[in-house]
Amino acid sequence: MIPERSNARVQYESFSYRHAEEILNAHLAIKREITSALEEVQEARVGKGADALTPRIVAAFLARGWQKEVRVAEDQPHEQRFDLFKERVAIEIEFSRYEFLSRDYLRFLSAYNGDKIDVGVLITHAESGLARVKQKAVAPSLARVKADLAWLRGTITVPIWVLALK
């Protein structure tokens, strides 16, 4: 269950796929922005409204100069967009449904192959973070992401740093 204290901050664990964290270590200012933005977010349930978790995360990044809803590719007729983008780093926030992860992987891969990003960052749930959601069976999690990326290793060649909220 989510702590009732209003000052509780989210905690996270990370997983580096295809050396994503090492790539971000070469761009330490961006990596620090990512971690400090998450560390300032107050705990909340997943859902709708300004007090929900996703809007709180987005606000923390916007305060640091990240762009919201940036198109994956300008020269394509479709309207695929990253949740957040800055300096060749794209962020996708995925808390609601497991099947949406594949869309996120393809966005990262398309932008990586098009030389728009160096690394993707995926923010989702750790196993313990599933307490935030009502329908745990359909929610994405770090275990599911790891299984996907192991299975798709030959296809998903983009480095992805996964930050899983506890």
Summary of the structure (lengths in Angstrom):
residues: 166
radius of gyration: 15.0
end to end distance: 11.0
largest distance: 46.5
contacts: 510
relative contact order: 0.20
helix: 37%
strand: 22%
